[in-house]
Amino acid sequence: MEPLPVNEDTPDEQPLQTTVDLQGDGTGIARARHLAGQFLTQVQADHGLSVSQRAIDVTQLVVSELVTNVRKHAPGPALMHVRIIGDLVEIVVRDSAPVLPVARAADAGRVGQHGLEIVMMVAQDFEVQMEPAGKHITVRIALLDDPGGAVTGRRPQ
């Protein structure tokens, strides 16, 4: 699982981005998480982009949950794209499983299987789109902390 280089174009032309092939052994989840954090640190250093530590931590959490689900439920090829879109980091995971992920109802007695609920809770935006050979999941996370302290960068409603 090797990342493709960060796109060095200006944000007005194309987003800063990296793509990771998610094929590989069981170390792929940790590697994807590390590469996502490294990407945000690199664009912050190289391009002066403001990125909060919370944004890095939440991005790594989301990547970990999404890639874990791919490893468990999608046997075929998979890719992860991480890019900067305005004041958001966008994570797109494409896999070959032709089934929509479903957030399960809250159950304090259930051990595990809370990943999708966690992702939806911390994200600015979450969407799933079916494709001819699988699906892609897109998650967007605010790069800066909300002055009101909301975890997702949004004010509580």
WOLIN-V493275 format. One record per residue. N is the residue number from 1. RES is the residue in one letter. OMEGA is omega as a letter, one per 30 degrees, with the letter a starting at -180 (none if undefined). Layout:
((N/RES/OMEGA) (N/RES/OMEGA))
This chain:
((1/M/a) (2/E/l) (3/P/l) (4/L/a) (5/P/l) (6/V/l) (7/N/a) (8/E/l) (9/D/l) (10/T/a) (11/P/l) (12/D/a) (13/E/l) (14/Q/a) (15/P/l) (16/L/a) (17/Q/l) (18/T/l) (19/T/a) (20/V/l) (21/D/a) (22/L/l) (23/Q/l) (24/G/a) (25/D/a) (26/G/l) (27/T/a) (28/G/a) (29/I/l) (30/A/l) (31/R/l) (32/A/l) (33/R/l) (34/H/a) (35/L/l) (36/A/l) (37/G/l) (38/Q/l) (39/F/a) (40/L/l) (41/T/a) (42/Q/a) (43/V/l) (44/Q/a) (45/A/a) (46/D/a) (47/H/l) (48/G/a) (49/L/l) (50/S/l) (51/V/l) (52/S/l) (53/Q/l) (54/R/a) (55/A/l) (56/I/a) (57/D/a) (58/V/l) (59/T/l) (60/Q/l) (61/L/a) (62/V/l) (63/V/l) (64/S/a) (65/E/a) (66/L/a) (67/V/l) (68/T/l) (69/N/l) (70/V/a) (71/R/a) (72/K/a) (73/H/a) (74/A/a) (75/P/a) (76/G/a) (77/P/l) (78/A/l) (79/L/l) (80/M/l) (81/H/l) (82/V/a) (83/R/l) (84/I/l) (85/I/a) (86/G/a) (87/D/a) (88/L/l) (89/V/a) (90/E/l) (91/I/l) (92/V/l) (93/V/l) (94/R/l) (95/D/a) (96/S/a) (97/A/a) (98/P/a) (99/V/l) (100/L/l) (101/P/a) (102/V/l) (103/A/a) (104/R/l) (105/A/l) (106/A/l) (107/D/a) (108/A/a) (109/G/a) (110/R/l) (111/V/l) (112/G/l) (113/Q/l) (114/H/a) (115/G/a) (116/L/l) (117/E/l) (118/I/a) (119/V/a) (120/M/a) (121/M/a) (122/V/a) (123/A/l) (124/Q/a) (125/D/a) (126/F/l) (127/E/l) (128/V/l) (129/Q/l) (130/M/l) (131/E/l) (132/P/a) (133/A/l) (134/G/a) (135/K/l) (136/H/l) (137/I/l) (138/T/l) (139/V/l) (140/R/a) (141/I/l) (142/A/l) (143/L/a) (144/L/l) (145/D/l) (146/D/l) (147/P/l) (148/G/l) (149/G/l) (150/A/a) (151/V/a) (152/T/a) (153/G/l) (154/R/l) (155/R/l) (156/P/a) (157/Q/none))
